Amino acid sequence: MKNNHHIWRVWANALHRWGLQNLVASFLEAAGPLSLIGAQVIYIGQPILSGIVPDKYFKALAGVLEDDSQREEFIAYLLRES
């Protein structure tokens, strides 16, 4: 598992600024097995949006959605940062 905490920090700061950290954490908790489908959508959309968002951000997000332990760790990180 790659350590993407530097990317998570960027996401957490942005979500906190927009007041969405609790909503996103709740969504990630509730998504469960559907998160795997979300990861596949990210992989499909990556070539289209690669000029707007760096590839490492897509890979980190897909990793959070694919891996239950990463997802739980990110949720805890997100709530801890808020």
Biopython code that builds the backbone (N, CA, C, O; Angstrom):
import numpy as np
from Bio.PDB.StructureBuilder import StructureBuilder

atoms = [
    (1, "MET", "N", (0.851, -1.180, 0.000)),
    (1, "MET", "CA", (0.000, 0.000, 0.000)),
    (1, "MET", "C", (0.889, 1.234, 0.000)),
    (1, "MET", "O", (1.774, 1.386, 0.842)),
    (2, "LYS", "N", (0.637, 2.099, -0.952)),
    (2, "LYS", "CA", (1.411, 3.333, -1.022)),
    (2, "LYS", "C", (0.930, 4.295, 0.052)),
    (2, "LYS", "O", (-0.239, 4.303, 0.438)),
    (3, "ASN", "N", (1.861, 5.096, 0.515)),
    (3, "ASN", "CA", (1.514, 6.105, 1.506)),
    (3, "ASN", "C", (1.108, 7.380, 0.774)),
    (3, "ASN", "O", (1.952, 8.097, 0.235)),
    (4, "ASN", "N", (-0.180, 7.648, 0.763)),
    (4, "ASN", "CA", (-0.714, 8.811, 0.058)),
    (4, "ASN", "C", (-1.194, 9.885, 1.029)),
    (4, "ASN", "O", (-2.074, 10.678, 0.693)),
    (5, "HIS", "N", (-0.631, 9.914, 2.209)),
    (5, "HIS", "CA", (-1.104, 10.868, 3.209)),
    (5, "HIS", "C", (-0.897, 12.317, 2.776)),
    (5, "HIS", "O", (-1.663, 13.193, 3.177)),
    (6, "HIS", "N", (0.116, 12.579, 1.973)),
    (6, "HIS", "CA", (0.307, 13.953, 1.487)),
    (6, "HIS", "C", (-0.845, 14.360, 0.565)),
    (6, "HIS", "O", (-1.257, 15.520, 0.567)),
    (7, "ILE", "N", (-1.359, 13.427, -0.213)),
    (7, "ILE", "CA", (-2.518, 13.710, -1.068)),
    (7, "ILE", "C", (-3.774, 13.806, -0.213)),
    (7, "ILE", "O", (-4.615, 14.676, -0.435)),
    (8, "TRP", "N", (-3.901, 12.913, 0.762)),
    (8, "TRP", "CA", (-5.064, 12.953, 1.665)),
    (8, "TRP", "C", (-5.142, 14.301, 2.373)),
    (8, "TRP", "O", (-6.231, 14.836, 2.583)),
    (9, "ARG", "N", (-3.992, 14.845, 2.737)),
    (9, "ARG", "CA", (-3.967, 16.141, 3.432)),
    (9, "ARG", "C", (-4.553, 17.234, 2.535)),
    (9, "ARG", "O", (-5.308, 18.087, 3.001)),
    (10, "VAL", "N", (-4.203, 17.203, 1.251)),
    (10, "VAL", "CA", (-4.737, 18.178, 0.298)),
    (10, "VAL", "C", (-6.254, 18.031, 0.203)),
    (10, "VAL", "O", (-6.986, 19.020, 0.236)),
    (11, "TRP", "N", (-6.718, 16.786, 0.086)),
    (11, "TRP", "CA", (-8.160, 16.543, -0.005)),
    (11, "TRP", "C", (-8.866, 16.991, 1.268)),
    (11, "TRP", "O", (-9.891, 17.670, 1.208)),
    (12, "ALA", "N", (-8.318, 16.612, 2.418)),
    (12, "ALA", "CA", (-8.945, 16.964, 3.697)),
    (12, "ALA", "C", (-9.032, 18.475, 3.869)),
    (12, "ALA", "O", (-10.048, 18.988, 4.339)),
    (13, "ASN", "N", (-7.978, 19.189, 3.494)),
    (13, "ASN", "CA", (-7.997, 20.652, 3.598)),
    (13, "ASN", "C", (-9.074, 21.250, 2.698)),
    (13, "ASN", "O", (-9.806, 22.148, 3.114)),
    (14, "ALA", "N", (-9.172, 20.753, 1.470)),
    (14, "ALA", "CA", (-10.188, 21.271, 0.542)),
    (14, "ALA", "C", (-11.590, 20.947, 1.048)),
    (14, "ALA", "O", (-12.467, 21.811, 1.028)),
    (15, "LEU", "N", (-11.811, 19.727, 1.497)),
    (15, "LEU", "CA", (-13.133, 19.351, 1.993)),
    (15, "LEU", "C", (-13.503, 20.132, 3.244)),
    (15, "LEU", "O", (-14.660, 20.505, 3.434)),
    (16, "HIS", "N", (-12.528, 20.373, 4.084)),
    (16, "HIS", "CA", (-12.781, 21.165, 5.288)),
    (16, "HIS", "C", (-13.149, 22.605, 4.915)),
    (16, "HIS", "O", (-14.076, 23.177, 5.488)),
    (17, "ARG", "N", (-12.431, 23.181, 3.966)),
    (17, "ARG", "CA", (-12.728, 24.543, 3.501)),
    (17, "ARG", "C", (-14.155, 24.656, 2.974)),
    (17, "ARG", "O", (-14.834, 25.658, 3.199)),
    (18, "TRP", "N", (-14.597, 23.625, 2.273)),
    (18, "TRP", "CA", (-15.930, 23.632, 1.678)),
    (18, "TRP", "C", (-16.996, 23.112, 2.636)),
    (18, "TRP", "O", (-18.184, 23.137, 2.312)),
    (19, "GLY", "N", (-16.582, 22.640, 3.814)),
    (19, "GLY", "CA", (-17.522, 22.113, 4.798)),
    (19, "GLY", "C", (-18.120, 20.770, 4.405)),
    (19, "GLY", "O", (-19.237, 20.452, 4.811)),
    (20, "LEU", "N", (-17.400, 19.985, 3.628)),
    (20, "LEU", "CA", (-17.919, 18.715, 3.118)),
    (20, "LEU", "C", (-17.281, 17.482, 3.743)),
    (20, "LEU", "O", (-17.603, 16.363, 3.343)),
    (21, "GLN", "N", (-16.384, 17.653, 4.712)),
    (21, "GLN", "CA", (-15.641, 16.514, 5.261)),
    (21, "GLN", "C", (-16.565, 15.463, 5.874)),
    (21, "GLN", "O", (-16.348, 14.269, 5.669)),
    (22, "ASN", "N", (-17.584, 15.877, 6.618)),
    (22, "ASN", "CA", (-18.488, 14.907, 7.246)),
    (22, "ASN", "C", (-19.362, 14.212, 6.210)),
    (22, "ASN", "O", (-19.632, 13.017, 6.330)),
    (23, "LEU", "N", (-19.805, 14.942, 5.199)),
    (23, "LEU", "CA", (-20.620, 14.362, 4.134)),
    (23, "LEU", "C", (-19.824, 13.322, 3.355)),
    (23, "LEU", "O", (-20.326, 12.232, 3.082)),
    (24, "VAL", "N", (-18.603, 13.649, 3.002)),
    (24, "VAL", "CA", (-17.756, 12.714, 2.250)),
    (24, "VAL", "C", (-17.426, 11.488, 3.100)),
    (24, "VAL", "O", (-17.446, 10.364, 2.597)),
    (25, "ALA", "N", (-17.125, 11.692, 4.375)),
    (25, "ALA", "CA", (-16.843, 10.562, 5.264)),
    (25, "ALA", "C", (-18.063, 9.651, 5.372)),
    (25, "ALA", "O", (-17.927, 8.429, 5.327)),
    (26, "SER", "N", (-19.241, 10.229, 5.512)),
    (26, "SER", "CA", (-20.470, 9.430, 5.596)),
    (26, "SER", "C", (-20.722, 8.669, 4.298)),
    (26, "SER", "O", (-21.122, 7.505, 4.317)),
    (27, "PHE", "N", (-20.482, 9.341, 3.168)),
    (27, "PHE", "CA", (-20.663, 8.688, 1.876)),
    (27, "PHE", "C", (-19.708, 7.504, 1.729)),
    (27, "PHE", "O", (-20.113, 6.427, 1.291)),
    (28, "LEU", "N", (-18.448, 7.702, 2.093)),
    (28, "LEU", "CA", (-17.471, 6.617, 1.976)),
    (28, "LEU", "C", (-17.817, 5.450, 2.890)),
    (28, "LEU", "O", (-17.616, 4.293, 2.520)),
    (29, "GLU", "N", (-18.332, 5.739, 4.067)),
    (29, "GLU", "CA", (-18.737, 4.670, 4.982)),
    (29, "GLU", "C", (-19.926, 3.898, 4.426)),
    (29, "GLU", "O", (-19.971, 2.672, 4.523)),
    (30, "ALA", "N", (-20.887, 4.608, 3.846)),
    (30, "ALA", "CA", (-22.112, 3.978, 3.360)),
    (30, "ALA", "C", (-21.920, 3.267, 2.019)),
    (30, "ALA", "O", (-22.666, 2.341, 1.701)),
    (31, "ALA", "N", (-20.943, 3.686, 1.243)),
    (31, "ALA", "CA", (-20.770, 3.149, -0.111)),
    (31, "ALA", "C", (-20.422, 1.668, -0.112)),
    (31, "ALA", "O", (-20.865, 0.928, -0.991)),
    (32, "GLY", "N", (-19.639, 1.232, 0.854)),
    (32, "GLY", "CA", (-19.294, -0.177, 0.968)),
    (32, "GLY", "C", (-18.806, -0.787, -0.330)),
    (32, "GLY", "O", (-17.865, -0.278, -0.939)),
    (33, "PRO", "N", (-19.442, -1.887, -0.768)),
    (33, "PRO", "CA", (-18.995, -2.584, -1.977)),
    (33, "PRO", "C", (-19.129, -1.754, -3.258)),
    (33, "PRO", "O", (-18.449, -2.034, -4.245)),
    (34, "LEU", "N", (-19.983, -0.756, -3.253)),
    (34, "LEU", "CA", (-20.132, 0.088, -4.435)),
    (34, "LEU", "C", (-18.888, 0.927, -4.701)),
    (34, "LEU", "O", (-18.710, 1.448, -5.802)),
    (35, "SER", "N", (-18.037, 1.056, -3.704)),
    (35, "SER", "CA", (-16.801, 1.821, -3.875)),
    (35, "SER", "C", (-15.919, 1.216, -4.959)),
    (35, "SER", "O", (-15.209, 1.933, -5.665)),
    (36, "LEU", "N", (-15.967, -0.098, -5.085)),
    (36, "LEU", "CA", (-15.170, -0.771, -6.113)),
    (36, "LEU", "C", (-15.607, -0.326, -7.510)),
    (36, "LEU", "O", (-14.775, -0.148, -8.399)),
    (37, "ILE", "N", (-16.897, -0.150, -7.692)),
    (37, "ILE", "CA", (-17.402, 0.348, -8.980)),
    (37, "ILE", "C", (-16.928, 1.781, -9.199)),
    (37, "ILE", "O", (-16.552, 2.149, -10.311)),
    (38, "GLY", "N", (-16.945, 2.584, -8.144)),
    (38, "GLY", "CA", (-16.455, 3.956, -8.241)),
    (38, "GLY", "C", (-14.998, 4.002, -8.658)),
    (38, "GLY", "O", (-14.602, 4.858, -9.448)),
    (39, "ALA", "N", (-14.201, 3.088, -8.133)),
    (39, "ALA", "CA", (-12.782, 3.021, -8.514)),
    (39, "ALA", "C", (-12.638, 2.710, -10.002)),
    (39, "ALA", "O", (-11.778, 3.275, -10.678)),
    (40, "GLN", "N", (-13.479, 1.813, -10.507)),
    (40, "GLN", "CA", (-13.413, 1.477, -11.933)),
    (40, "GLN", "C", (-13.812, 2.668, -12.803)),
    (40, "GLN", "O", (-13.237, 2.878, -13.871)),
    (41, "VAL", "N", (-14.793, 3.443, -12.350)),
    (41, "VAL", "CA", (-15.193, 4.650, -13.078)),
    (41, "VAL", "C", (-14.036, 5.646, -13.116)),
    (41, "VAL", "O", (-13.815, 6.312, -14.127)),
    (42, "ILE", "N", (-13.303, 5.745, -12.017)),
    (42, "ILE", "CA", (-12.145, 6.648, -11.974)),
    (42, "ILE", "C", (-11.083, 6.195, -12.965)),
    (42, "ILE", "O", (-10.496, 7.017, -13.670)),
    (43, "TYR", "N", (-10.833, 4.884, -13.021)),
    (43, "TYR", "CA", (-9.846, 4.381, -13.980)),
    (43, "TYR", "C", (-10.275, 4.662, -15.416)),
    (43, "TYR", "O", (-9.436, 4.972, -16.261)),
    (44, "ILE", "N", (-11.567, 4.559, -15.700)),
    (44, "ILE", "CA", (-12.068, 4.833, -17.047)),
    (44, "ILE", "C", (-11.958, 6.320, -17.375)),
    (44, "ILE", "O", (-11.603, 6.680, -18.497)),
    (45, "GLY", "N", (-12.257, 7.182, -16.409)),
    (45, "GLY", "CA", (-12.235, 8.620, -16.629)),
    (45, "GLY", "C", (-10.861, 9.248, -16.574)),
    (45, "GLY", "O", (-10.691, 10.399, -16.974)),
    (46, "GLN", "N", (-9.885, 8.520, -16.091)),
    (46, "GLN", "CA", (-8.545, 9.063, -15.920)),
    (46, "GLN", "C", (-7.953, 9.627, -17.212)),
    (46, "GLN", "O", (-7.412, 10.732, -17.179)),
    (47, "PRO", "N", (-8.027, 8.935, -18.338)),
    (47, "PRO", "CA", (-7.437, 9.509, -19.562)),
    (47, "PRO", "C", (-8.118, 10.809, -20.002)),
    (47, "PRO", "O", (-7.479, 11.687, -20.581)),
    (48, "ILE", "N", (-9.397, 10.919, -19.727)),
    (48, "ILE", "CA", (-10.138, 12.109, -20.149)),
    (48, "ILE", "C", (-9.762, 13.319, -19.301)),
    (48, "ILE", "O", (-9.614, 14.425, -19.821)),
    (49, "LEU", "N", (-9.611, 13.109, -18.005)),
    (49, "LEU", "CA", (-9.361, 14.211, -17.083)),
    (49, "LEU", "C", (-7.898, 14.372, -16.694)),
    (49, "LEU", "O", (-7.584, 15.168, -15.809)),
    (50, "SER", "N", (-7.006, 13.641, -17.330)),
    (50, "SER", "CA", (-5.601, 13.670, -16.925)),
    (50, "SER", "C", (-4.957, 15.042, -17.085)),
    (50, "SER", "O", (-3.984, 15.338, -16.392)),
    (51, "GLY", "N", (-5.463, 15.881, -17.966)),
    (51, "GLY", "CA", (-4.915, 17.221, -18.120)),
    (51, "GLY", "C", (-5.342, 18.167, -17.020)),
    (51, "GLY", "O", (-4.716, 19.206, -16.813)),
    (52, "ILE", "N", (-6.404, 17.818, -16.313)),
    (52, "ILE", "CA", (-6.948, 18.682, -15.258)),
    (52, "ILE", "C", (-6.458, 18.260, -13.871)),
    (52, "ILE", "O", (-6.095, 19.097, -13.045)),
    (53, "VAL", "N", (-6.453, 16.965, -13.636)),
    (53, "VAL", "CA", (-6.077, 16.418, -12.333)),
    (53, "VAL", "C", (-4.862, 15.510, -12.525)),
    (53, "VAL", "O", (-4.863, 14.663, -13.418)),
    (54, "PRO", "N", (-3.823, 15.677, -11.694)),
    (54, "PRO", "CA", (-2.636, 14.813, -11.820)),
    (54, "PRO", "C", (-2.982, 13.328, -11.629)),
    (54, "PRO", "O", (-3.853, 12.981, -10.831)),
    (55, "ASP", "N", (-2.292, 12.469, -12.368)),
    (55, "ASP", "CA", (-2.531, 11.027, -12.314)),
    (55, "ASP", "C", (-2.398, 10.461, -10.905)),
    (55, "ASP", "O", (-3.140, 9.555, -10.527)),
    (56, "LYS", "N", (-1.451, 10.995, -10.123)),
    (56, "LYS", "CA", (-1.251, 10.453, -8.779)),
    (56, "LYS", "C", (-2.488, 10.659, -7.905)),
    (56, "LYS", "O", (-2.738, 9.859, -7.003)),
    (57, "TYR", "N", (-3.263, 11.711, -8.152)),
    (57, "TYR", "CA", (-4.494, 11.949, -7.406)),
    (57, "TYR", "C", (-5.558, 10.930, -7.782)),
    (57, "TYR", "O", (-6.283, 10.432, -6.920)),
    (58, "PHE", "N", (-5.652, 10.620, -9.081)),
    (58, "PHE", "CA", (-6.595, 9.592, -9.522)),
    (58, "PHE", "C", (-6.249, 8.243, -8.912)),
    (58, "PHE", "O", (-7.123, 7.534, -8.414)),
    (59, "LYS", "N", (-4.968, 7.895, -8.954)),
    (59, "LYS", "CA", (-4.544, 6.604, -8.411)),
    (59, "LYS", "C", (-4.786, 6.528, -6.910)),
    (59, "LYS", "O", (-5.188, 5.486, -6.393)),
    (60, "ALA", "N", (-4.544, 7.631, -6.214)),
    (60, "ALA", "CA", (-4.779, 7.648, -4.767)),
    (60, "ALA", "C", (-6.270, 7.491, -4.458)),
    (60, "ALA", "O", (-6.639, 6.755, -3.544)),
    (61, "LEU", "N", (-7.124, 8.180, -5.218)),
    (61, "LEU", "CA", (-8.556, 8.075, -4.993)),
    (61, "LEU", "C", (-9.057, 6.672, -5.318)),
    (61, "LEU", "O", (-9.858, 6.110, -4.572)),
    (62, "ALA", "N", (-8.593, 6.112, -6.415)),
    (62, "ALA", "CA", (-8.975, 4.743, -6.760)),
    (62, "ALA", "C", (-8.511, 3.775, -5.678)),
    (62, "ALA", "O", (-9.229, 2.834, -5.340)),
    (63, "GLY", "N", (-7.320, 3.996, -5.134)),
    (63, "GLY", "CA", (-6.820, 3.149, -4.053)),
    (63, "GLY", "C", (-7.692, 3.224, -2.815)),
    (63, "GLY", "O", (-7.946, 2.208, -2.168)),
    (64, "VAL", "N", (-8.151, 4.419, -2.482)),
    (64, "VAL", "CA", (-9.039, 4.588, -1.325)),
    (64, "VAL", "C", (-10.349, 3.848, -1.562)),
    (64, "VAL", "O", (-10.888, 3.222, -0.649)),
    (65, "LEU", "N", (-10.854, 3.920, -2.776)),
    (65, "LEU", "CA", (-12.131, 3.268, -3.074)),
    (65, "LEU", "C", (-12.003, 1.752, -3.184)),
    (65, "LEU", "O", (-12.934, 1.032, -2.824)),
    (66, "GLU", "N", (-10.887, 1.263, -3.667)),
    (66, "GLU", "CA", (-10.696, -0.178, -3.864)),
    (66, "GLU", "C", (-10.379, -0.932, -2.582)),
    (66, "GLU", "O", (-10.839, -2.058, -2.390)),
    (67, "ASP", "N", (-9.622, -0.336, -1.734)),
    (67, "ASP", "CA", (-9.076, -1.024, -0.563)),
    (67, "ASP", "C", (-9.821, -0.595, 0.701)),
    (67, "ASP", "O", (-9.795, 0.574, 1.088)),
    (68, "ASP", "N", (-10.485, -1.567, 1.336)),
    (68, "ASP", "CA", (-11.265, -1.267, 2.545)),
    (68, "ASP", "C", (-10.419, -0.639, 3.643)),
    (68, "ASP", "O", (-10.869, 0.284, 4.322)),
    (69, "SER", "N", (-9.205, -1.129, 3.822)),
    (69, "SER", "CA", (-8.370, -0.584, 4.896)),
    (69, "SER", "C", (-7.944, 0.854, 4.591)),
    (69, "SER", "O", (-7.897, 1.691, 5.493)),
    (70, "GLN", "N", (-7.634, 1.140, 3.330)),
    (70, "GLN", "CA", (-7.295, 2.523, 2.966)),
    (70, "GLN", "C", (-8.502, 3.431, 3.137)),
    (70, "GLN", "O", (-8.378, 4.563, 3.606)),
    (71, "ARG", "N", (-9.688, 2.922, 2.746)),
    (71, "ARG", "CA", (-10.899, 3.726, 2.876)),
    (71, "ARG", "C", (-11.179, 4.056, 4.337)),
    (71, "ARG", "O", (-11.486, 5.200, 4.671)),
    (72, "GLU", "N", (-11.073, 3.061, 5.202)),
    (72, "GLU", "CA", (-11.289, 3.285, 6.633)),
    (72, "GLU", "C", (-10.246, 4.232, 7.212)),
    (72, "GLU", "O", (-10.561, 5.088, 8.039)),
    (73, "GLU", "N", (-9.009, 4.072, 6.772)),
    (73, "GLU", "CA", (-7.942, 4.952, 7.246)),
    (73, "GLU", "C", (-8.163, 6.393, 6.786)),
    (73, "GLU", "O", (-7.933, 7.333, 7.547)),
    (74, "PHE", "N", (-8.614, 6.566, 5.527)),
    (74, "PHE", "CA", (-8.882, 7.914, 5.033)),
    (74, "PHE", "C", (-10.068, 8.548, 5.758)),
    (74, "PHE", "O", (-10.034, 9.737, 6.075)),
    (75, "ILE", "N", (-11.105, 7.772, 6.019)),
    (75, "ILE", "CA", (-12.262, 8.291, 6.757)),
    (75, "ILE", "C", (-11.815, 8.768, 8.131)),
    (75, "ILE", "O", (-12.197, 9.856, 8.563)),
    (76, "ALA", "N", (-11.016, 7.970, 8.818)),
    (76, "ALA", "CA", (-10.510, 8.361, 10.139)),
    (76, "ALA", "C", (-9.645, 9.611, 10.030)),
    (76, "ALA", "O", (-9.740, 10.510, 10.866)),
    (77, "TYR", "N", (-8.804, 9.670, 9.006)),
    (77, "TYR", "CA", (-7.950, 10.837, 8.784)),
    (77, "TYR", "C", (-8.801, 12.072, 8.527)),
    (77, "TYR", "O", (-8.537, 13.141, 9.076)),
    (78, "LEU", "N", (-9.811, 11.922, 7.699)),
    (78, "LEU", "CA", (-10.692, 13.032, 7.353)),
    (78, "LEU", "C", (-11.432, 13.559, 8.574)),
    (78, "LEU", "O", (-11.522, 14.771, 8.767)),
    (79, "LEU", "N", (-11.952, 12.678, 9.384)),
    (79, "LEU", "CA", (-12.676, 13.101, 10.584)),
    (79, "LEU", "C", (-11.744, 13.662, 11.642)),
    (79, "LEU", "O", (-12.116, 14.568, 12.388)),
    (80, "ARG", "N", (-10.546, 13.133, 11.709)),
    (80, "ARG", "CA", (-9.557, 13.620, 12.671)),
    (80, "ARG", "C", (-9.123, 15.036, 12.300)),
    (80, "ARG", "O", (-8.906, 15.870, 13.178)),
    (81, "GLU", "N", (-8.996, 15.309, 10.994)),
    (81, "GLU", "CA", (-8.550, 16.620, 10.531)),
    (81, "GLU", "C", (-9.637, 17.685, 10.647)),
    (81, "GLU", "O", (-9.343, 18.878, 10.575)),
    (82, "SER", "N", (-10.877, 17.269, 10.825)),
    (82, "SER", "CA", (-11.969, 18.252, 10.885)),
    (82, "SER", "C", (-12.219, 18.766, 12.241)),
    (82, "SER", "O", (-13.107, 19.597, 12.433)),
]
sb = StructureBuilder()
sb.init_structure("model")
sb.init_model(0)
sb.init_chain("A")
sb.init_seg("    ")
for serial, (resi, resn, name, xyz) in enumerate(atoms, 1):
    if name == "N":
        sb.init_residue(resn, " ", resi, " ")
    sb.init_atom(name, np.array(xyz, "f"), 0.0, 1.0, " ", f" {name:<3s}", serial, name[0])
structure = sb.get_structure()
